[in-house]
Amino acid sequence: MSTHEEKNESPHLLLVDDDPTYCEVLRQALERRNYTVHVANDVETGLDLAARIEPEYAVIDLRIGHESGLTLVKRLHELDSNTRIVVLTGFASIATAVEAIKLGATHYLTKPADTDEILAALHKDEGDASVEIKEKPLSVKRLEWEHLQKILVEHDGNISAAARALGMHRRTLQRKLEKRPVKE
């Protein structure tokens, strides 16, 4: 039994996303399910909150403004390796999913994800061997997106360094990264 259960307190959940409206809606839904929710709209505030509240759970957006939520995932895991972390993103890629899990995330979900999906992911302890394997290979556009994400992760989210490595102009890379990934 955890300290929170012994004291009949709600578990603390850190929610970090740069969309205040999304945060408010999700905060209300999670509080109705008996979580004490702490919201931040940027990485720095998220880090400050995490150090103060030591959350049992965290829901972190992958892209917070122009910053990477992976920085926050890594730091949360360093603070407490038992924190259950779900990374949410509208910009899913294989590279960022792999890195999120390696850095300590419990799960990685694509937006839109509803509250029940998020809570299920926070409490999921095992992988799903029955997950569907696609018959069709990735499209060229999707492969490009995945490659850009991989190079960006290799350069710690530094767009200028990634652009140099790719031999492209920084603004061109920024434009490509701002587009939603091609759906498969």
N, C-alpha and C positions, 0 to 999 in steps of 0.2 A: 504494500500500500504506500503510495507516495505521500509526501508531506502535505500536498494540496488536498488529497482525499481525506487525510486524517483531520485536517482543519475545516473540512467541508468548503474549501475554496474552489473556485473555478480555475481550471488550468490556464496559464498565460500563453497567449498566442501573439506573435509579432507578425504584422502584415505590412509589407513594404511594396508599394506600387506608386508610380508617378501619376496615376489617374485618381484624383480625389473622389470623384463620383463613384467609381468602381469600388474604391476602398470603403466608402460609407455604406454602400449597399451590402457588400460582403461582411463588413463589421457587424451590421445589424443582424444579418442572418446567422453569423457565428455566435453572437451574444445570446440569441434566442435558443441556441443549442448549448448554453452554459459555458462559454469560453469568455475569459477576460481578454479583450482584444486591444492591442496597442498598435497604433497606425503611424507609419512614417511615409513620406512621399519622396525621400531621397536617401542615398546610401549612407551619408554621414549621420543623419538623424536616426536611421535604422541601427547603425552601429552603436550610437550613444544609448538608445533605448535598450538594445540587447544587453549591453554591459550592466545597465541598471536593473532590468527586470528578470534577466536570466530565463527566457521563455522555454517552456516545454515543447512548444510547436512554433513553426514559422512558415509563412507563405510569402515567397519572394518572387517578384517579377524578374524575368531575365534581363530586360532592358529597362532601366530606371533613368529616364531622361536620356542623356548620352553616356551614362555609366552602365557597367555590367553588374547585374545582380550576383554573378558568380563570386565577386569579391566579398559580398556579404555572406554568401553560403560558406565560403572558406572560413571567414572570421567566426561565424556562429558555431561551426563545427569545432574550431579551436577553443572557443569559450566553454563549450559543453558538447561532447561527442554524442550525448544522448538526445539532444534536441532533434525532433522530427521535423524535417524541412521538405517542403514541396516547392519546386520551381514552376512558375506559370509563365507561359509565353505565347505571344501571337506570332513569334518569329522562330519557330522550332527548327532545329537542325540536328543532325546526328552528332556533330562535333560538340555542340553545346550540351546536348543531353548526356553524352559520355562524360564530359568535364564536370557537369553538375553532380552526377552520381559519384565520380571519383573524389570530388571536393567535400562530399558529405551529405548531399541531398538524399532524402528517402525516396522521392519520386519526382517525376517531370511530367507536367501536363500542358497540353496546348489549350489556349483560349479559343472559344469560350468554354469554361468549365464551371459547372454549378457547384453550390455549396456541398451537396452530397458527394460529388466526385472528389472534391478537394479533401473532405474529411475521410473518405475511404482511402485516398492516397496517403494521407498522414498516418493512418493506422495499418497500412499494408506492410507486411513483413517479408513477403516472398514475391519472387517474380512469377509471371504467368507463362508457363510453357505452351499454353494453347493459343497464344497471340497469333493473329493471322500473318502469314508470310505472303507478300504480294508476288503474283506471277509475272508481272510486267516490270522491266527495269526502270530506273528513274529516267525522267526526261533530261535532255541536255540542259534546259533552263534550271531544273532542280539540281542537277549535278553542279552547275556553276554556283548556285546559291550555297550548296553544301561545301564546295571548295573554298569560297570566300569566307564562310564561317570558320572553317578549319584553320585557314591562314590567320584570321583575326584572333582566334583563341591562342594559336602558337605565338602571337605577338602581344599577349596579355591585354587584348582589347585596344591596343594602340593603332588607330586607323592610319596614321602617317607611316608607321613602320610596316604595317600590313600592305599598304599601297606600294611602298618601295619594293617590298618582296615580290609583289605581283606585277611590278613594272607598269603601274597605272597611276593616274593622277588621283590625289587624295579625294577631291570632290567627286570624281567618277565613282570611286569606291563607296563614298558616303551615299550617293544617290542609289546605287545598287543595293546597299544595305538597308536603306529606308523603305524599300519596296517590300511588300509581304512576300514570303516565299511562295513559289509556285505550288499549287495543290496537286497532289498525285491522285 
